[in-house]
């Protein structure tokens, strides 16, 4: 059994916050164990809670379309969420829930070692970079600790606001070039002035 499969088994029975009592199924994440690109959403929704898989509802179908637009398939990337259980009525995740789940996502990143991480939406961006706004930094790649980060709006936002769709499509089309850069290997990190630091 791989370390990632063992991790899924632990997440499935995690009792660390109240969501463990209301969930149908935990949603650990899915994708190749050596994926170069890792997408990180916010939390499972209704369909994900039923199936135990991430991004299987309408936002997931849009994600599949966006991947196809840059020549990728879902089974080539890793998809996870900041929290692994659905909040009741799809409400926003609470800080204590995000904190209780932090160790799982940290371990996934450690095991998969992605070259590029794509935070989807404000909660995911806040997990990686607490003081930033998705409206300000979406589509801007940053390099930190051996990983490129390319924040984007959450696909669900594009379903609710048509004008967001163009922004997320444009951001997605930057992904191949960021991956190409990441494949060249580690680069020297130049410290940014404190007020400029995004990650």
N, C-alpha and C positions, 0 to 999 in steps of 0.2 A: 504494500500500500504506500502510495506516495505521501510526502509530507503535506501536500495540498489537500489530498483526499482525507487525511487524518484531521486536518484543520476544519474541513466541511463537516465532519462528524461531530466535532466539538461545538461548532456554531449551531448545528441543528438542535442541540439540547441546552444551549446557553441560557442560564437563569438570571443573568446579571442586571436586568432592568424589567420594569413592568410590562414591556411589550412581549416578553416571553409568555405572558399569561393570555394575551389577546390574539396572538398570531395563529394562523393555520399552519404555515410552514415558514421556517427561516429561509432566507434567500442569500446564500453565501456569495455566489458569483459563478461565472463560468468562462471557459476559454482555455487555450493551450497553456501549459505550464511554463512555456518559454516564450510567451507572447512578447512582441516588441512594443506593442501599443496597449495601454491599459486605460479604459474609460471608467471614470468614477462618477456615478450619479448620486442622488440624495438618499432615497429610501424606496423600498418596494411599495407598489400600489396594489390595487385589488387583484389584478390578474397574476401578478408576481407572487402574492401571498397564497394564491390558489395552487400555482404550479411549482413554486419553489425555484423559479428561474428569474433572472433579472431582465428587465426591458422586453416583456412579452406582450404588452398592451399597445395602444395606439402610438405612444412615444417610441416604443421599441420598433414598430414597423417603420416609423420615420428614420430611426437610427439605422436600420437595415438599408433604407433607400440612400441615406447620406453616405454610408460605407460604400455602397455600390457605385455611387457617383465618383469615387476616387479609386475604383478598382479593387476594393476590399470586400471580403465576406465576414460575417459575424464569427465564423469558426476560426478566423485568423487573428482575432483580437481578444483581449480579456476584458470582461465587463463585470463591474462590481458596484456596490453602493457604500456610502459612508456608514449607514446603519443597515443591519441585516434583517430587520423585522418591520412589518408595515405598521406605521402609527395609525390608530383608529381614525376612520373617516378621512384618511389621507392628510391629516393635519401635518404641520411642519414638525420635524424632529425637535425634541427638547434638548437643551445642552447636556443634561445628565444622561440622556440616551446616547447622544453622540460620544460622550466620554466613556460610557460603559462599553461601547463598540469599538473604541479607538484601537485596541490591541489587535482586533481581527484584521482590519485594513492594513495596519503596520506590518503584520506578519505576511499578508498576501503580497505586498510590495517587496518585502524581503525575499520571499520564495520565488516570485516570478521574475524579479529584476528587469522590469520594463525599461526600454530606452526612452519612451515618451509616455507621459501620463497626461490624460485629458480630463481635467475637472469639469463636470457638466453642471452648471447652475451655481447659485450663490452659496448653498450649504457645502457643496463639495469644494468650491474655491476657498471658503473660510476654513475648511479643515487643513488645507495646505498653506494658506496665507491669510491669517485672521483679519488683517486690517485693510484688505483690498475689496474693491467693488467690481462685480462682474461686468457692469456697464462700461467701466474704465479700461479693464485689461483683457477683455475677451479678444481672442485672435492674436494675442501677443505672446510669442514664445519666450520663455525664460529658462535659464540653465542653472541647476543647483544640485550639488552633491551627486554628480554623475547622471542626472536625469533631466530631460527637457520637459517642461510643463507648458501646455497649450490650453488655457482655459477657454471654454465656450459656453454659450447659453444652453440651458437644458432643452432637449428636443420638445418637451411638453410645452415650453414657452412658445415655441413656433406653432404649435397646434392651436394655441389660444390667441395669438397675435400674429397675423400674417406678415407684418413688417419684420418680425424676428426671424422668419424663415430665411430671408435673403441673407441676413447677418450670419446665421449659423451655417448656411451653405458656403458663404465666402470663407468663413473660418475653417470649415472642413477642407476646403481646397488648399489650405496652407499646410495641411498635415503631411502629405508626401515629402515636401521639401524639408520639413522639420525632422522627419524620420531619416531622410537621406543624410542630413547633418549629424544626427545622433549616431548613425552607423559608422561615422568616421572615428568614433572613439572619444574618450574623455578629452575635454578641452580645459585650458587653464581658466580658472574662475577669477574674474576681476572684481574685487569688492566694489559695490556701488555705493555712492553717498547714501547716508541713512535715509534721507527723505525720498530717494529714488527707488529704494529697495522694494520690489514687488513680492518677492518670495523669501 
